[in-house]
Amino acid sequence: MIALLALTLTVSTATPVLTLDEALQAARENSLDLQVARARLEQARLASNRAWAAYLPTVSVGGSYTRNSNEAVVAFPGGGPEIVIQPYDQLAAQAEVRQAILAPSLWPAIRNAGIAADVAELNTENARREILFAVAQAYFGAASYQEAIRAAEFLLQVNQAREQDTQKRFDAGTVTRVALLRAQLDRARAEQDLVRSRNAFASARLALATLIQRKADFALELPPVPQVPANSDEELIKQGLEQRPDVAAARRNLDLAVGRRTGVWFSYAPSVGFSGVYRVSNAAGFTGQNDSWALTLSAQWTLWDGGIREINLREESARVAEASAQQKQAEARTVEEVSRSRLDYENAKANLAKAEEALSLARETQRLTEISFKAGVATYLEVADANSALTNAEVGAISERLQTSLAALRLLRAAGLFMKE
């Protein structure tokens, strides 16, 4: 942990402070990318309902009115009643019910729709984690830039005080004009560094605000370095293979490809259906009845369709091979990312420890140089070099802390532990 300088300026209390947890919650609620992913998930779930609907009965009703040019009447021999088979104004209504009894091609379609919904849900979860990962990265980066502003403000304070002291010494004739010019130059450089740090922070804060869909009117607090479980690489790799949603989605995509190929095989089977129709009309017809009904049991078996099924079968087999390769690729990528992220994290921790040690030495050097300068032992150039070394050590420690935090986030993400619900 890097202790903040005692003389650094704090953020104005009028500026609201946005914590990392608040930023992540804002992303959950406001992220447009996450809203898109959730909408696609809902579409996938509706596809499952659509697949089931093909196996449910369908009911339809209809009616018609026809004006005929002539009326047709049938009279039976022997003085029987006349039957109007075509009136001038003909009215008719019909109700029909259809139900698939044996539809083999629908069985894998229903199962595949459920798998597709699983894939969509896993992709949505992966998108959620990636969005929150991007927000966390942006937050740590912006917070580090804010700390760099404080280091730059401290250096400016030191150089302003040094310039005032040198001006007094120059007026008293104890230092040369060169020393005064050097003090003024150091102060000008410190002002320029402060402006550069503020602009970098403003840009990083704007990027974070865009991710969470809010105004860039907040200050930040630098979070501690994320904690990484003290597991071996093998354990982290196992966790990544089990808990990463992109790996799980790749596996379910393979199941979906196999299911679609199975669906092509089932299309070779015959289908059986049932339908029932009820009709009513003011035209009695030859039966003499104004209403009628019919029940039909039908079977259909496509023996040859021009080779379309064979083409579909080869196409789906190729997709199975593609999905299998993508699954292996996702698993291999997980192994590589965990191993590389672990190395990056260990390297970043070592660099941070050295940076903190260098910062401690630079602070002590600057303190002793100040004391020596006031005692007339050290020169102004030595003081300026000590102040510059302290600033560089501050900025270096802030940078190494940022790199360590980002490396920890990447390792957690690679192992499937970042923002796991």
C-alpha angles and dihedrals in degrees: 000000000000113000112221117244113264092230099047119121118249125223115268113266088227089070113081114238116230113206124208092250091052091050091051091048091050089052091052091053103035110025109124092202090056091049089054091051092050092050090053090050090054090051091052091051090052089053088063090054089049091055092052091048090065089065096046122089120268122216123195134176130190143173138196143190121206129185109207125200093223137028118230120207128179119208118193121219117261097044097290121162119285117246121211105216095170119024124189090247109039120191124187138172132186138190122192135185123195127187131177109226102176115017109154094177090062096056098071090036090062092047092046091052089057091049090049089054089052091051091049091050092050091048090051091051090049090050090050092053093046092050093049089045090055090048092050091049091049091047095052090046094050092044090052091052088052090054089049088057090056091051090049091048090052092051090049091052091050093048093046090052090045091050092051092048092047091049090055091048091048091050088051090050096240097117133039127250089251090065090051092049090049090052091050091047092051091050091050091050091049090053090050092049090051092052090048092050093049092050091049091050092048091052093048092046091051090053090051092047090052091053093052096036101238139111119281093240101116140094124224138223119219107243122215119264107280114258116246119203113250093239127138121255090254092055093047091048090051090050091049093051090049102040108030109105094209090058091047090048091053090053093049090047088059090051089050092051091050090048092052091051088050088052090059090053090051090054087073090067123090123253130221126202141176130214135180125194131190119190132185128184141159087238107085096198124201092312092062091230124119093207134044141172137201135194119203132190110192135182129195131188122178107211098178129009100177094275097297093129092051090051091048090049093054090045094051091046089056089050090052089054090048093049091047091053091047091052092052089046092053091050093047090048090053092053091048095046094049093048094045094044090051091054092047091049094050091047091049092050091052091048091049092053090052092046092052090048091050090049092053091050092046091052092051092046091051092049094050092045091053090051091048092048093052088049089053094245101106125055126235091250089059090051092048091049091049092051091047091049090050092051092048090049091050093050091043092052091048090050093049091048089053092049091049092050092048091047090052091050091050091050092050090048093048091051092048093245100112113106092342112174 
